[in-house]
Amino acid sequence: MEKEMLEFIDAYENMYPLEVHELSDASAYRRRYDRIVATIDSNLADGVVTEDHIVDGTIPIRIFRANNQIDEKPCCIFIHGGGWSIGSLDSHAAWASDVCLQADVTVISIDYRLAPEHPYPAAFNDCLTGLNWVLENAAALNINPHRVVLYGDSAGGNLCAALTHHESISGNRRLRGQVLVYPALHSGKPLPSWIENQHAPVLSLAVMQICWNSYMQGQAATSTSSPLLATEFIGIPSSWIIAAENDPLYDDAKIYHGKLLAAEVSANFFDGKGLVHGCFRARRSCTISKQAFEWSVQGVRDAVWE
């Protein structure tokens, strides 16, 4: 593994350790995550301005634009990760700002209610409400409603894939693409990579299962909670999927990519050798993370500009 990646892992895992009594405390995990992100990935890209709104009285969204934008732009809807239980508009703001500038799009980041206080389908419903609001208000937002791509990491990748399949089942054709960054797509029988990478850095199998249990709370899985269960792929837009080699979720991404290809969906796969879950946090400092991030940005550009 590259020195830069090892330095990222060391910083992430050893920064602000939790006390034993805090291990089962969701609020403590959130505070720790927010402190880590504020330390390693909080600076917005130069030249980006933001604007906050509340959708439907409860759902925060944040709009990222180049500060000199005048003309209508394509839109990238960004959904943050965090195991459905941590993360916010703030935690992924720097990342969203980089996508905004490098893909030359307006980015709209959608927040959602967190588990365990708000289990499935709360997060999915909030993201669907946010997606509908964006498309219904495209003119006021100065975006092109016919050039919209979804982008999400981890649990955010899950929610993007869930939205994409919901759109397909509903017969809608409102999306030009989806970009899924080490997505969590399966909550059933363990996949091989779950076991092979059960002690992986940043995200272990034990933590991953805690996240799933917190989100589902015993409910039966569906294609909008576990997109690997989807059987209908008609209308799924072009997809770009990034997997990290040292990540329990590696097979989630790889198997989903294979299903899309089998259904003759245009699907692209980045096999992230040497990468770990969460590595896009190191996109500004680690060469291999930067390469994977730039591939994801090119996916956004290909989806909405071609």
C-alpha positions as CSV (number, residue, x, y, z in Angstrom):
1,M,0.0,0.0,0.0
2,E,1.3,3.5,-0.9
3,K,2.9,5.6,1.8
4,E,0.3,8.4,1.3
5,M,-2.5,5.9,1.8
6,L,-0.9,4.5,5.0
7,E,-0.6,8.1,6.3
8,F,-4.3,8.7,5.6
9,I,-5.3,5.5,7.4
10,D,-3.1,6.3,10.4
11,A,-4.5,9.8,10.7
12,Y,-8.1,8.6,10.3
13,E,-8.0,5.7,12.7
14,N,-5.9,7.3,15.5
15,M,-7.5,10.8,15.5
16,Y,-9.9,11.5,18.3
17,P,-10.3,7.9,19.6
18,L,-13.6,7.0,21.3
19,E,-13.7,6.0,25.0
20,V,-15.1,2.5,25.7
21,H,-18.4,3.9,27.0
22,E,-18.9,5.8,23.8
23,L,-18.7,2.9,21.4
24,S,-22.5,2.4,21.3
25,D,-23.3,6.1,21.4
26,A,-24.5,7.4,18.0
27,S,-24.0,11.0,19.0
28,A,-20.4,10.3,20.1
29,Y,-19.6,8.7,16.7
30,R,-21.1,11.7,15.0
31,R,-19.0,14.2,17.0
32,R,-15.9,12.1,16.3
33,Y,-16.6,11.9,12.6
34,D,-17.3,15.6,12.4
35,R,-14.0,16.4,14.2
36,I,-12.0,14.1,11.8
37,V,-13.6,15.6,8.7
38,A,-13.0,19.2,10.0
39,T,-9.3,18.3,10.4
40,I,-8.6,16.5,7.2
41,D,-11.2,17.6,4.6
42,S,-13.1,20.8,5.4
43,N,-11.7,23.5,3.0
44,L,-14.0,24.3,0.1
45,A,-12.4,24.6,-3.3
46,D,-11.5,28.2,-4.2
47,G,-14.1,29.8,-6.5
48,V,-17.1,28.0,-5.2
49,V,-20.1,29.6,-3.5
50,T,-22.9,27.9,-1.5
51,E,-26.5,28.5,-0.8
52,D,-28.7,26.6,1.7
53,H,-32.4,25.8,1.5
54,I,-34.9,23.7,3.4
55,V,-37.1,21.4,1.3
56,D,-40.5,20.4,2.5
57,G,-39.9,22.1,5.8
58,T,-37.4,19.5,7.1
59,I,-34.8,18.5,4.5
60,P,-31.7,20.6,4.3
61,I,-30.0,21.0,0.9
62,R,-26.9,22.9,-0.1
63,I,-26.2,24.3,-3.6
64,F,-22.6,24.6,-4.8
65,R,-21.8,26.9,-7.8
66,A,-18.8,28.4,-9.4
67,N,-18.8,32.0,-8.2
68,N,-18.8,33.3,-11.7
69,Q,-21.7,31.1,-13.0
70,I,-24.3,32.9,-15.1
71,D,-25.5,30.3,-17.6
72,E,-27.7,27.3,-16.8
73,K,-25.6,24.2,-15.8
74,P,-26.1,20.5,-15.6
75,C,-26.8,19.2,-12.1
76,C,-25.0,16.7,-9.9
77,I,-27.1,15.6,-7.0
78,F,-24.7,14.6,-4.2
79,I,-25.8,12.3,-1.4
80,H,-23.4,11.9,1.5
81,G,-22.3,8.6,3.1
82,G,-21.8,7.8,6.7
83,G,-23.5,4.4,7.3
84,W,-26.9,6.2,7.3
85,S,-26.1,7.3,10.8
86,I,-23.4,10.0,10.6
87,G,-22.5,12.7,8.0
88,S,-24.2,15.9,7.0
89,L,-24.0,18.7,4.4
90,D,-21.0,20.0,6.2
91,S,-19.1,16.7,6.3
92,H,-19.1,16.4,2.5
93,A,-19.0,20.1,1.6
94,A,-15.3,20.2,0.5
95,W,-15.8,17.1,-1.6
96,A,-18.9,18.4,-3.2
97,S,-17.1,21.7,-4.0
98,D,-14.4,19.8,-5.8
99,V,-16.9,18.0,-7.9
100,C,-18.6,21.3,-8.7
101,L,-15.5,22.9,-10.1
102,Q,-13.9,19.9,-11.8
103,A,-17.0,18.6,-13.5
104,D,-18.3,22.2,-14.3
105,V,-21.7,21.5,-12.9
106,T,-24.0,22.8,-10.2
107,V,-23.9,20.4,-7.3
108,I,-26.9,20.1,-5.0
109,S,-26.2,18.1,-1.8
110,I,-29.2,16.6,-0.1
111,D,-29.2,15.8,3.6
112,Y,-31.5,13.2,5.2
113,R,-32.6,11.9,8.6
114,L,-30.2,9.6,10.3
115,A,-30.5,6.2,11.9
116,P,-31.0,4.8,14.5
117,E,-33.5,7.6,15.3
118,H,-34.9,7.4,11.8
119,P,-34.5,3.9,10.3
120,Y,-35.2,2.9,6.7
121,P,-37.0,4.2,4.7
122,A,-36.6,7.7,6.2
123,A,-33.3,8.5,4.4
124,F,-34.5,7.1,1.1
125,N,-37.8,9.1,1.3
126,D,-35.9,12.3,2.2
127,C,-33.6,11.9,-0.8
128,L,-36.5,11.1,-3.1
129,T,-38.3,14.3,-1.9
130,G,-35.1,16.2,-2.5
131,L,-34.7,14.8,-6.0
132,N,-38.3,15.7,-6.9
133,W,-37.9,19.3,-5.5
134,V,-34.7,19.9,-7.5
135,L,-36.3,18.7,-10.7
136,E,-39.5,20.6,-10.1
137,N,-37.6,23.8,-9.4
138,A,-34.9,23.5,-12.1
139,A,-35.6,26.8,-13.7
140,A,-35.3,28.8,-10.4
141,L,-32.2,26.8,-9.6
142,N,-30.7,27.6,-13.0
143,I,-30.0,24.0,-13.8
144,N,-30.8,21.8,-16.8
145,P,-33.4,19.2,-15.6
146,H,-32.5,17.0,-18.5
147,R,-28.9,16.7,-17.5
148,V,-28.9,15.4,-13.9
149,V,-26.6,12.8,-12.4
150,L,-26.6,11.2,-9.0
151,Y,-23.3,10.9,-7.0
152,G,-22.8,9.3,-3.6
153,D,-20.3,7.5,-1.4
154,S,-20.9,4.4,0.8
155,A,-24.4,4.8,2.3
156,G,-24.8,7.7,-0.1
157,G,-24.0,5.3,-3.0
158,N,-26.7,3.0,-1.6
159,L,-29.2,5.8,-1.7
160,C,-28.2,6.9,-5.2
161,A,-28.6,3.3,-6.5
162,A,-32.0,3.0,-4.7
163,L,-33.2,6.2,-6.2
164,T,-32.1,5.1,-9.7
165,H,-33.9,1.8,-9.4
166,H,-37.0,3.6,-8.0
167,E,-36.9,5.8,-11.1
168,S,-36.7,2.8,-13.3
169,I,-39.6,0.9,-11.6
170,S,-41.7,4.1,-11.8
171,G,-41.0,4.4,-15.5
172,N,-39.2,7.7,-15.1
173,R,-36.3,8.7,-17.3
174,R,-35.2,11.8,-15.4
175,L,-31.5,10.8,-14.7
176,R,-28.5,10.8,-17.1
177,G,-26.3,8.7,-14.8
178,Q,-25.2,7.6,-11.4
179,V,-21.7,7.6,-9.9
180,L,-21.3,5.3,-6.9
181,V,-18.2,5.5,-4.7
182,Y,-17.6,2.3,-2.8
183,P,-21.3,1.8,-2.3
184,A,-23.1,-0.4,0.3
185,L,-25.6,-2.3,-1.8
186,H,-26.2,-5.6,0.0
187,S,-27.4,-6.5,3.5
188,G,-28.0,-10.3,3.2
189,K,-25.7,-13.3,3.2
190,P,-22.1,-12.2,3.6
191,L,-20.2,-11.7,0.3
192,P,-16.6,-13.0,0.0
193,S,-15.1,-9.6,0.3
194,W,-16.9,-9.1,3.6
195,I,-14.9,-11.9,5.1
196,E,-11.7,-11.3,3.2
197,N,-11.7,-7.6,4.4
198,Q,-13.4,-8.0,7.7
199,H,-10.5,-6.3,9.5
200,A,-9.9,-3.6,6.8
201,P,-8.9,-0.1,8.0
202,V,-11.5,2.7,8.2
203,L,-14.5,0.3,7.7
204,S,-14.4,-3.2,9.3
205,L,-17.1,-5.8,8.9
206,A,-18.2,-5.3,12.5
207,V,-18.8,-1.6,11.9
208,M,-20.5,-2.2,8.6
209,Q,-22.9,-4.6,10.2
210,I,-23.7,-2.1,13.0
211,C,-24.5,0.4,10.3
212,W,-26.9,-2.0,8.5
213,N,-28.6,-3.0,11.7
214,S,-29.0,0.6,12.7
215,Y,-30.6,1.4,9.3
216,M,-32.8,-1.6,8.8
217,Q,-33.7,-2.5,12.5
218,G,-35.0,-5.9,11.5
219,Q,-37.0,-4.9,8.5
220,A,-37.0,-7.0,5.3
221,A,-34.6,-5.9,2.6
222,T,-36.0,-4.5,-0.6
223,S,-34.4,-3.1,-3.8
224,T,-34.6,0.4,-2.3
225,S,-32.6,-0.7,0.8
226,S,-30.4,-3.3,-0.8
227,P,-30.1,-2.5,-4.6
228,L,-28.4,-5.8,-5.3
229,L,-31.8,-7.3,-4.9
230,A,-33.1,-5.4,-8.0
231,T,-34.2,-7.6,-10.9
232,E,-35.5,-4.9,-13.2
233,F,-32.9,-2.7,-15.0
234,I,-34.9,-1.2,-17.9
235,G,-34.2,2.5,-17.9
236,I,-31.2,2.4,-15.6
237,P,-28.9,5.2,-16.9
238,S,-25.2,5.0,-17.5
239,S,-23.3,4.1,-14.3
240,W,-19.8,4.6,-12.9
241,I,-18.9,2.5,-10.0
242,I,-15.7,2.8,-7.9
243,A,-14.6,-0.1,-5.6
244,A,-11.8,-0.1,-3.0
245,E,-9.6,-3.2,-2.9
246,N,-9.3,-3.2,0.9
247,D,-12.9,-2.7,1.7
248,P,-15.6,-5.2,2.9
249,L,-17.9,-3.5,0.3
250,Y,-15.6,-4.4,-2.7
251,D,-18.0,-7.2,-3.9
252,D,-21.1,-5.0,-3.4
253,A,-19.7,-2.7,-6.2
254,K,-18.3,-5.5,-8.4
255,I,-21.4,-7.7,-8.3
256,Y,-23.7,-4.7,-9.0
257,H,-21.5,-3.7,-11.9
258,G,-21.8,-7.3,-13.3
259,K,-25.6,-7.2,-13.0
260,L,-25.8,-3.9,-14.9
261,L,-23.6,-5.3,-17.7
262,A,-25.7,-8.5,-17.9
263,A,-28.7,-6.3,-18.3
264,E,-26.9,-4.3,-21.1
265,V,-26.7,-1.1,-19.1
266,S,-23.7,1.1,-19.9
267,A,-21.7,0.5,-16.7
268,N,-18.1,1.5,-16.0
269,F,-15.9,0.0,-13.2
270,F,-12.9,1.5,-11.4
271,D,-11.0,-1.4,-9.6
272,G,-9.3,0.6,-6.9
273,K,-6.1,-1.3,-6.2
274,G,-4.5,-0.2,-2.9
275,L,-7.6,1.9,-2.0
276,V,-9.5,1.7,1.3
277,H,-13.0,2.7,2.2
278,G,-13.2,6.4,2.8
279,C,-10.1,7.1,0.6
280,F,-11.7,10.0,-1.3
281,R,-11.1,12.0,1.9
282,A,-7.4,11.8,0.7
283,R,-8.1,12.9,-2.8
284,R,-6.1,16.1,-2.4
285,S,-3.0,14.4,-0.8
286,C,-2.8,10.8,-2.0
287,T,-2.0,10.1,-5.7
288,I,-4.1,6.9,-6.0
289,S,-7.1,8.5,-4.3
290,K,-6.8,11.5,-6.6
291,Q,-6.8,9.2,-9.6
292,A,-10.0,7.5,-8.5
293,F,-11.6,10.8,-7.6
294,E,-10.8,12.2,-11.0
295,W,-12.3,9.1,-12.7
296,S,-15.5,9.7,-10.7
297,V,-15.5,13.4,-11.9
298,Q,-15.1,12.3,-15.5
299,G,-18.1,10.0,-15.0
300,V,-20.1,13.1,-13.9
301,R,-18.9,15.0,-17.0
302,D,-19.6,12.1,-19.4
303,A,-23.1,11.7,-17.9
304,V,-24.2,15.3,-18.3
305,W,-22.1,16.9,-20.9
306,E,-22.1,14.3,-23.7
